[in-house]
Amino acid sequence: MEVLENVWDFFQNEVLGMGWLNRLISTILNACGLDTIGRK
């Protein structure tokens, strides 16, 4: 059971928790005038 809890904690922290970081970085880059949508 402990292994399952460790796997869930990893998934929640590393996968689910990155959405807020992605939005934060995107907002900061947009505030600096950089394009975050296009890839050039």
Phi, psi and omega in degrees: 000326180295325178296316178298318178296320179294319179295316180295318178300318178297313180300315182294318183282318187269327182263303183289329183283352184275348180299316180293324180292320178299315179295321179296313180295319178298317179297318179295316180294321177295323178295333177275357178088014180268148179275121180256357182267312184276155175243116180234000000 
